[in-house]
Amino acid sequence: MTEPKITAEGQKALNTILSRRPKILHADWRAQIMRMVSLLLLERGQTEADKDVVIEAARFVTSPGYIPYFDMLESTEEYKKKKRNWNYDKDAYYAGMRAVKRWPSTATKPKKPPAEMKVLAINSSPRLTGNTQMLIDAAISGMRDAGVTAIEKLFLQKMKIGYCVGDRKCKDPGYKNICSVKDEMDEVYEKIKQSDVFIVGFPIYTGREPAQLCTFFDRLDCFRRFDENQDRIVPTRILEPGLRRAMVIGTWGYQNLEIYDHVVGHIANLLNGHRIEPMEAISACGFSGMLHGYDENKKAIILRYPEELKKVFEAGKTLVTGIM
């Protein structure tokens, strides 16, 4: 396939984009970008790709986590000025965007009334009074408003949870325990089994969920078993299907509500794989900058945005009632 023509400005942009990844990945990434460039030129009836076309093509074929970098490429000086003000100017910091997106709900009518439900909320943020926790609390407030009283919050940062050791004992037919590692996860397994509603909240600092949450999900792998009467190809699961519903809450610093939705989706997939069905999801952004997501009183800055918190409150209420 003949490569499309690119202007000098477009080639410069392409080279800069490729420089963001190790050289061993350049050939594959370049091929994907160029294929998308060809499609964009065909769609527009153009014969040569400029900088804007190259950047748009790269946006199509790479992770949304690169949004800040593409924003900088499109307007370097404006990007730098905004970032500088965000980090060093108090007025600019307080005027910055903080927003919550509630994903389309798939909540159905639960089998139990809210008053009989048990809610387990997991906060994987290392900051116990930060924006992640305030959003979790908003969801819990909605559940309480619907009649839920049995609610427990766990802070992974404060718990002694070791790594999965990979001994695979949990996969042995007839293994009687849940996991061979003995720590506070033993209690968590029982709490999950007894729960009806599950909340998972996490911040994003390095383009993904925090290490605490990674370890937590690694340790849930023991819920997938191979019983003696199975063919050891199709796994069984400790958790029964259709009994647990969940909400995923993801927070991050950059002022864009879609940039890390793929991570929120990833956590939803992990839950679903363990028969905990995500029915509500929340994305929340704008928590970096001069005061790192706090205000001058060390309070989570999302508390200054009651209308945004209301979205989470309503999501929590819908999750336990099925009523929009």
N, C-alpha and C positions, 0 to 999 in steps of 0.2 A: 504494500500500500504506500503510495506516494505521500510524503509528509506535507502538510499545508505550509504555505509561506507565512512568515512572521516578520513584523517590522523590527527594527533595531531596538525600539523601546519595549516591544513585546518579548524579544529575546532576552533583554536585560532582566525583565520581570521574571521570566521563566528560570533563568540562572539563579536569581535571588531566591525564588521559591524552592528550587532543588537544594540549595545550600542549607535549608532548614532540616534536611534529613541526611543520614550517613551515606557516603558514596555507594555503598553496597546496595542501596535501595533506589538509587537514581534512575537506572535504566527502566525498571518496572514502573516507577512513578511517572517518569517522563512519557512513557508509552501511553499510559492512561490519560494524561493531560492532553497529549497531542491528538489522541482519538476524539476526545471531547471537543477540542478546538475545531477539528474537521467537521463535526456534527453541527457546532454552532455557526460556523461559516456557511455551511450548506443551508441551514435554516434561515440565515439572514441574507443569503445571496451575495456574500462577500468572498473575495479571493485572497485576502491577507488579514492576518490576525494582529491587532494592536495589543497594547498592555491590558486594556479592559477585558478583551476577549480571553486572553491568557489567564487572568485572575479569575474570571467567571468559570472557565473550564476547570481550573484547579479547585475552586470551591465545590464543584460537582463531585470530584473524585477523591476528596480527602475528608478527614474527620471534621465535624463542626468545631472541634477543639482548636482548629487553626483560624477561627474567625478573627481573633484579635490581630493576628499577623496579617491577614488579608486587609483588615481595616487600616492597618498601618501602611501597607503598600499602596492602597488607593489614595491616601492622604497623609503622608508622613508627618508633616509639620502640625497639622490639626490634631492628629492622634497624639503626638508628643506633648502638645500644649494641654490637651484635655487630661492626659495621664499625669502631667506635672501638677496641674491645678488640683486634681483629684487627691494627690498625695501630699501636697504642701499648702493648699489654701483651704482654710476652714469653711468659708462660705461656699466654695465650690463643692467641698465634700458633703455638706448638708443639703446642697441643692441637687446632688446626684440622684440617679434613678435607682429606686428600690421597688421591685415589683414581684408579684406572685402570680403564677399561672396554674390554674386548676385544670388538669387534663380532663377530657370528656369522661364522665363517670359511667361505669358499667355495673354499678351496684344494683342488686336484685333484693327482693324481700327476703330477709333472713329467716332461718328456721326457728330461731329463738327471739323472744322480745328483748329489747335492750336491757331491761332490768335483770335478765338472767345471763347476760353475756359477761365473759371475762376478757379484758383487754390487756395485752402485753405490748409495751412501747419500748423499743430499743433505740437508744441514742448513741451513735458511734463517734460523735464529735469529742475532741479532747477539751473543748470549752463547754463547761457544764451549764453556763448561763448565757450562752450565745444565741444567735438567731435560729440555729437548728432546733434548740430546745424550746424556744418561744413558739415556733411553728408547731412542734409536737404538742405543746401545751394548748395551743389554739384548737387543734384537732380534738384533743381530749375534752376541752370545754364543750365542744359541739356534741360529743358523745354523752357527757354528763347531762347536758340539756335535754337529750333524748331519753334519759332514764338510766344510763349505765352507772353503776356504782363500783364494780369490781375492776379496778385499774391498777396496774403495776408498771412502774418505770424502771428500766435498767440502764445504767451508764457503763458502756463497755470499758471506758477509760479507767474506771475504778475497780474493775473485776479482774480476777486472776484466771485468765483464759490462755492456755498454752497453744502452741501450734499443732496442727495435725502432724503425726509422726510417720504416716504412710505405711504402717505395718499391715494394713488391710485386714486386720482381725474382724472388723465389722462386716466383712464380706464372706466370712467363713460360714458355711451351713451350720445352723444350730448354735451360733454364738449368742450367749445369754445376755451380755451387757450391751449397752448402746455404743460406747466408745471405750477403748483401752486406756486413754489418757484420763487421769483422775484429777479434776479441778472443778471450778465453779460451773463449768458447762453441764455437769451432771444435773444441777438444779435447773438450769435453763432448758434442757431437754424436756423435763417434766412440765415446766411452765408453758412451753410451746404446745405440748400435747394437751394440756388442760385449757388452752386459750381458744377463744372464738374469733378474736380480732387481733391483728398484728400490725403494729406501726414500726417502720424502719426509717430513721432519719439520719442523714449524713451530710457533711460538708465536702466540697471538692477543693483541694489545695494544689494538687499537681496533676490535674487532668483526669483524675479517677477517684474512686471511693477511697477512704482512708484505710490504713493498714489494719486498724482494729476490726473494721467490717469485713475485710478480706479474710482475716483469720477466723472470724465468726462463721462465715459461710463455708470456709474449708472444713470446719468442725461439724457442719450440718450434713456433710456427705455420708456420715454413718446412718442417716435415715434411710438410705438406699441399701436394701439387703438382698441376699440370695438365700432363700429358705431351702430347707432340705428337700422339699417336694417340688422345687423349681428346676428348670433346665440349665440354670446358671448362665443364661443368655439374657433373659428378660428379668430385670430386677423388680422386687416388690418394694413397698415403702411402708415405713412405720406409721406415717400419718395417713388417715383415711381421706378419701377425696370428698370435696364438696362441703367440708365442715368449717373451714377457716377462710376468712377474708382479710385483706390487707390494704394498707396505705403506704406509699413510698414518698418520702420527702427529701428532695435534694436541694442543697444550697451552694452558692458560689459567689465569688467576688465580682467577676466581669459583668458589665451592664448589658447583658443580652440574655433573654429568657429561653433561647433555644440551644445555646452553645454546648451545654452538657446534658441535653435531654437523652442522648444515647446512653449515658451512664445511668440515668434514672430508669431507662428501659432495660438496661442490663440487670439491675437489681430486681426489677419486676420479673424478669425471666428466671432469675435464680429462685425467687420465692415460688413462682409457678411450678418450677421443676420439683419442688418439695410439697406440692399440693396445698400451698397457701396462695389463694387467688388474689392478685392485686386488682382492686376495683376502683381505687382512687389514687391519683398521683399528683404531686405538687412540685413545681419548679420555682425556685426563688433566687433572685439575683441582686447584685449591687452591694455586696458586703465586704469589699476591700477598701483600700484608700487610707487616708490620713489616720483615722482612728480604728482601722481594721474591723469595721462592722459594728463598732460600739459608738455611743455618744460620749460626751464629756463626763458623764456621770457613771461610765462603765456599764451602761445598760445597752442591751441589744437594740440596734437602731431600728429594727423592724417594728418595735413597740410604738414608734412614732407614726406608723401607717396602719391605723385601725381598719381601714377599708380593705387592705391587703390581707390582714389577719382574718377578716370576716370570711374570705373565700375558703380558708382552711377550716374555720369553724363549721361552715356549711358542709364541707367535704366530710368532716368527721361525723356530723349528724346524719348525713345521707348514708355513710358506710354502714352504720348500725341499724338504720331503719329501711333503707331501700327507697326512701321518698326523696325526690328532688326538691 
